Amino acid sequence: MFKHNKAVWGWALYDWGNSAFATTVMAGFFPIFFKQYWSTGADVNLSTAQLG
């Protein structure tokens, strides 16, 4: 194994945190936002079809 310097560890932790944030937003908050703001009153099948 080789020794990692601070820059490598910093980048790795940044990447780990950014990945967790993006996953949380896309899987947790986007469906709620989509349903409340873009699909208000729409049929369930139509709102799902709009996602592609």
Secondary structure, DSSP 8 states (H G I E B T S, - for coil): -----HHHHHHHHHHHHHHHHHHHIIIIIHHHHIIIIISTT--HHHHHHHH-
